[in-house]
Amino acid sequence: MKLSAAMVAALTLASCSLGPAPTLALPLDLTWGPGFSVLVFDSTQLVSGGRQLPFNNADNFGDSATAHPERNEIDITWMGGACTHHPTVTLAGTADALTIQVATPNDGAAFPFLPMSCAAIGLFMGVTLSLRETVAQQAIDVRFSP
C-alpha cells in the first residue's frame, strides 16, 4: 500500500499528539459507572504496581498523599468528577524528593441531550502505588489540579 505525503503527515501529527504512554492504567470500580481508570505517569522509575484504594469512609478521603514506608506504598486520594474518566497521577523526582501531580481533566459531555456539558457530581477516587524504594511522608510534595 502506497501512502501519499498528506497521509504520512497526518499519521505523523497524530502519533506526536498522543503523548507518552502511561506507566500504569489502574481501573477504578466506581458506583457511578464503568470506564474509569487512573493513568499513572512515572518518570522516577519508583512505581512497581498499583491498585484502587477502596472507599470506606468520606472522612478518610480528600486531596492527600499518605506514605506507608513500612510497605513501600503511597495512598493518593482526591475528589474526582463524573466527567473525569481518566484522571492522571504524575510522579517526578526521587525517593528523597518526590513530586506527585494529580490532574482531573473533564473529558467531555457525559449527557449530550442535556443543556450542560457535565453533571457536577463529585466522586471519591484513590489509588495505592507500590514502590521499589521507601518514600517518607516528608519527602512528598503533592499537587492537585482540575
N, C-alpha and C positions, 0 to 999 in steps of 0.2 A: 504494500500500500504506500503510495507516494503522498507525502504531506506538503501542502502549499506553505509558503512563507508566512502567510497570515495565520494558518492553523498552528504552526510551530510557535509563533509569537504569542498566540492566545494560550497555548498549553504552558509555555514558559512563565507567562504572567500569572496564570492560575496556580502553578506549583509554588511560585515565590510568595504568593499572598497567603498561602495556607499556614505558614509559620512552622515552628518546630513541633514535633510530635511530643505529647506529654510522656513523662516518665511512667506514670500510672494513671489509669482511669478507674476510679472506685465507684461502683454502682451504689446508689442510695435507694433504700426501700422506704419510701415515704407514703403516708396515707393519702396524700393529695393525688397521686397517680404515678404511672411508670415513666421511664425515660430520664430520670435524674441521675447524674454522675458527677463526681468531683474529678477535675483534671489536675493532676499534680505535675508541676514542672520543677525539677531538681537539678540545679547546676552544681550542687555541693557534692554529689555522689554519696550523700549520707543515707538516703532513703532506701531501705531494703524491701519494704512492703507496706501494706496499709489495709484498713477496713473501716466500715462505717462505725461511728461511735453511737451506741444505742441511746435513744432519748428516753430518759427515766423521769425527769422532773424539770420543769421550766426554770426552777431556781438554780439548777446546775448548768443552764445554757445561757449563753450570751457571747459577746465577742471576746474570746480569750484563747490563749495557748498555754497549756499546762505541761511542763516537763515531768517525766517519770524516769529519772536517771537510773533507778534500780532495775528498770525493764528495758532501757534504751528505747523509750517511746515518748511521743508528744501527742496530747489530745488537743485538737483545734475545734472550737465551736463558734458558730455565728448564726445570725438570723438571715436566712435567705428569703427568696420570694417564689411565688407560683410561676413566674416567668423567668426564673433563673435555673434552667435545666442543667447547665454545665458551669457551675462556679469553678474558679481556679485557685489553687494554692501554689505559690511560687516560693521556692527556697533558694537563698543565696548566702554566701559567706562560708563560715567554717563552724565546727562544733563549738568553738570558743566564742564566736560572734555570729549568731545565726539570725538572718532576717527572713521573716515569713510574711508574705503579702497575700491576703485573701481578697479576691475580687468576685463580685456577684453581678455580672452584666445581665441586663434584661435581654432576653433572646427573641423578643418579638411579640406579636399579638397572639395571645392564647385564645381569645374569643373574637374572631373576625366579624361575628354577627352583632356584637355589642359596640356602643359608641366609645368605648375606652380601649386603650392599647393593651392593658393587662390588669388582671384583678390584683388589687393591693392586699394580698394575703401573705402574711409572714409565715415562714416555715423554719423550724429549728433544724439546723444542719450541723454535722460534726463528723470528723474522721480521727482515727488514731493512726499515726505514722510510726512504723518500726524503723529504727535507725541502726546503722553499722557502728556508730560510736555513741558514747554517753554525751548528752547535752544537758547542762544545768539550767535551771529556771532563769537565773540572772544573765545567761548568755543569749536569751531570746528577745528579739525586737520584732513584735508582730504589728502589722498594719492592716486595717480593713478599709476597703473602698467599694462603692456601689458599682 
